[in-house]
Amino acid sequence: MKITNFILFQLAWFVTILSAAKGVAYIGVFYTIIWMLWHLLMMTKTRNAEIKSLLFAAFIGYAFDSILVVTGVIIFPEHTSLGGPSPLWMVCLWINLISTINLSLSWLKGRYVLSGAIAAIAGPMAYIAGEKLGAITLFGNISMLIISIMWCVAMPLLIWASETFTRQQLSQE
């Protein structure tokens, strides 16, 4: 299940980024919806916690990326837009990411400092990849620093939320 989760996570990332870059962002959104429905079907023990985690990631992702847009750290080309300031397809990437926390990234649970350090590197790398593929525009080294700091906070927060929702659900059973 962990390997399948990782493969489908990667596939969702590429489908979402490439479809946004080509001006058909709805394809990535549709793929993410189908993938999340399948993911939720597989998460029978903690389905309600997963739903809460997905919603939390959507909220946090929209808020964080909207701040990056409003402050001019990143710009989304007009053709990638599906809502704003942070487009819907970007929210899908956050939802996609949190689907890995109880499976392929479960080894990061409880390791907030480590997850923050990894995310401080991996987060900006994902944004750079998104720029190279034509889905976003970044503004220099300061963008990388700001995105790095944001991800250093965001990833431990996502892990904490997922752990909390799962613990709450399991304690009620």
Backbone torsions as a table, in degrees:
resi	resn	phi	psi	omega
1	MET	NA	-36.8	-178.9
2	LYS	-66.1	-40.7	179.8
3	ILE	-67.8	-43.3	177.3
4	THR	-59.9	-43.2	178.5
5	ASN	-59.9	-44.8	-179.4
6	PHE	-64.4	-44.2	-179.8
7	ILE	-63.3	-45.9	-179.3
8	LEU	-69.0	-31.8	173.5
9	PHE	-61.9	-49.7	179.6
10	GLN	-62.1	-43.6	178.9
11	LEU	-60.8	-44.0	179.0
12	ALA	-62.1	-39.9	179.2
13	TRP	-60.4	-50.1	-177.9
14	PHE	-66.1	-43.5	178.7
15	VAL	-60.1	-44.1	-177.8
16	THR	-66.8	-47.9	-179.2
17	ILE	-65.0	-48.5	-176.7
18	LEU	-67.0	-38.4	178.4
19	SER	-67.6	-37.5	176.5
20	ALA	-64.6	-43.5	-179.0
21	ALA	-62.9	-30.2	-179.2
22	LYS	-91.0	2.4	177.3
23	GLY	83.1	14.3	177.9
24	VAL	-124.2	53.6	-174.4
25	ALA	-57.9	-26.1	-179.7
26	TYR	-60.3	-25.7	178.3
27	ILE	-64.9	-45.2	177.4
28	GLY	-64.4	-38.2	177.5
29	VAL	-64.2	-46.7	179.4
30	PHE	-61.2	-45.5	178.9
31	TYR	-59.6	-44.4	-179.5
32	THR	-61.8	-40.7	178.3
33	ILE	-60.8	-47.7	179.7
34	ILE	-62.1	-44.4	-179.9
35	TRP	-63.0	-41.5	-179.3
36	MET	-69.7	-35.5	175.8
37	LEU	-62.2	-44.9	177.5
38	TRP	-62.7	-45.0	179.0
39	HIS	-56.5	-46.4	-179.4
40	LEU	-66.4	-33.6	176.0
41	LEU	-63.9	-34.3	-179.1
42	MET	-78.4	-25.4	-175.5
43	MET	-91.6	62.6	-173.1
44	THR	-65.8	-38.5	-176.6
45	LYS	-71.3	-33.3	-173.2
46	THR	-126.3	31.7	-175.6
47	ARG	-56.8	-45.8	-179.0
48	ASN	-63.7	-39.2	176.6
49	ALA	-64.8	-38.9	178.1
50	GLU	-64.0	-41.8	178.6
51	ILE	-61.3	-45.5	177.7
52	LYS	-61.2	-40.7	179.0
53	SER	-63.5	-43.0	179.0
54	LEU	-61.3	-43.6	179.4
55	LEU	-66.5	-40.6	177.6
56	PHE	-61.5	-45.9	179.4
57	ALA	-62.8	-38.4	178.2
58	ALA	-61.9	-45.0	-179.7
59	PHE	-64.8	-50.3	-178.7
60	ILE	-63.5	-44.8	-179.8
61	GLY	-61.8	-44.7	178.6
62	TYR	-62.1	-44.4	-179.0
63	ALA	-64.0	-50.3	-177.3
64	PHE	-63.1	-48.9	-178.6
65	ASP	-68.6	-32.1	176.0
66	SER	-64.2	-39.0	176.1
67	ILE	-62.0	-42.3	178.3
68	LEU	-62.4	-36.8	179.4
69	VAL	-71.5	-49.1	-176.5
70	VAL	-62.2	-34.5	179.9
71	THR	-85.8	-1.5	176.7
72	GLY	80.4	13.3	178.8
73	VAL	-70.1	-40.2	176.2
74	ILE	-131.7	154.2	175.3
75	ILE	-131.3	137.2	174.1
76	PHE	-99.0	126.5	176.1
77	PRO	-56.6	147.4	-176.4
78	GLU	-52.0	-40.4	-176.4
79	HIS	-70.3	-10.2	178.6
80	THR	-93.3	-3.2	-170.9
81	SER	-73.7	132.8	167.4
82	LEU	-141.1	68.0	-174.9
83	GLY	99.2	170.2	-177.5
84	GLY	-166.9	174.3	3.3
85	PRO	-66.0	-36.0	174.5
86	SER	-90.8	123.8	-176.7
87	PRO	-70.5	157.8	-178.1
88	LEU	-56.4	-36.8	-178.6
89	TRP	-64.9	-30.4	175.9
90	MET	-69.7	-38.5	176.0
91	VAL	-60.1	-38.3	177.9
92	CYS	-60.0	-35.1	178.6
93	LEU	-65.3	-37.6	177.3
94	TRP	-67.7	-43.1	177.5
95	ILE	-61.4	-44.6	178.2
96	ASN	-57.3	-44.8	-178.4
97	LEU	-62.5	-46.0	-175.8
98	ILE	-67.4	-19.5	177.2
99	SER	-67.4	-12.1	-179.5
100	THR	-91.4	-15.0	-169.5
101	ILE	-65.6	-36.7	178.7
102	ASN	-90.5	0.5	-178.8
103	LEU	-127.0	-96.2	-172.3
104	SER	-67.6	-23.5	176.4
105	LEU	-108.4	20.7	-177.8
106	SER	-61.8	-23.7	178.8
107	TRP	-65.5	-13.9	177.1
108	LEU	-89.0	-8.5	-178.3
109	LYS	-60.1	132.0	-180.0
110	GLY	78.3	-4.5	-179.2
111	ARG	-107.5	70.4	-172.4
112	TYR	-67.8	-40.9	179.9
113	VAL	-66.6	-46.2	179.0
114	LEU	-61.8	-45.5	-179.5
115	SER	-63.9	-37.8	177.1
116	GLY	-65.2	-41.1	179.6
117	ALA	-66.1	-44.4	178.3
118	ILE	-63.5	-44.7	-178.9
119	ALA	-65.6	-31.2	178.5
120	ALA	-63.9	-22.7	176.5
121	ILE	-97.9	-49.3	-175.2
122	ALA	-68.7	-35.8	-179.9
123	GLY	-58.2	-56.4	177.7
124	PRO	-59.5	-34.7	178.2
125	MET	-62.4	-38.0	177.9
126	ALA	-66.2	-39.1	178.7
127	TYR	-67.9	-38.2	176.5
128	ILE	-63.0	-44.1	177.5
129	ALA	-60.6	-41.8	177.1
130	GLY	-60.7	-37.1	177.6
131	GLU	-69.3	-44.5	-179.9
132	LYS	-62.0	-31.0	179.5
133	LEU	-86.4	-4.2	173.4
134	GLY	92.8	13.7	-177.1
135	ALA	-91.4	-24.9	-179.5
136	ILE	-143.3	167.9	173.1
137	THR	-125.3	132.3	179.0
138	LEU	-109.4	158.4	-179.2
139	PHE	-118.8	82.5	169.6
140	GLY	69.1	-171.2	-176.0
141	ASN	-64.1	-32.1	179.4
142	ILE	-63.5	-33.5	175.4
143	SER	-60.3	-44.2	-178.9
144	MET	-64.2	-40.1	178.6
145	LEU	-63.5	-46.6	-179.0
146	ILE	-64.8	-44.4	178.8
147	ILE	-64.0	-38.9	178.1
148	SER	-61.3	-46.3	178.5
149	ILE	-63.3	-43.3	179.5
150	MET	-58.5	-46.3	-178.8
151	TRP	-70.9	-28.9	175.8
152	CYS	-61.8	-30.0	176.8
153	VAL	-89.1	-43.2	-171.6
154	ALA	-64.7	-45.3	-174.7
155	MET	-64.7	-48.9	175.8
156	PRO	-59.8	-34.9	178.1
157	LEU	-64.2	-43.2	177.9
158	LEU	-63.8	-42.4	179.1
159	ILE	-64.6	-46.0	178.7
160	TRP	-58.2	-45.7	-179.3
161	ALA	-62.3	-45.6	179.6
162	SER	-61.1	-44.9	177.9
163	GLU	-61.4	-43.4	-178.2
164	THR	-64.3	-48.1	180.0
165	PHE	-63.0	-40.1	179.5
166	THR	-66.5	-46.4	179.4
167	ARG	-59.8	-43.0	179.1
168	GLN	-61.6	-44.4	-178.9
169	GLN	-65.9	-45.2	-178.0
170	LEU	-66.9	-29.9	179.1
171	SER	-74.4	-19.0	179.6
172	GLN	-86.2	-10.4	-177.7
173	GLU	-89.4	NA	NA
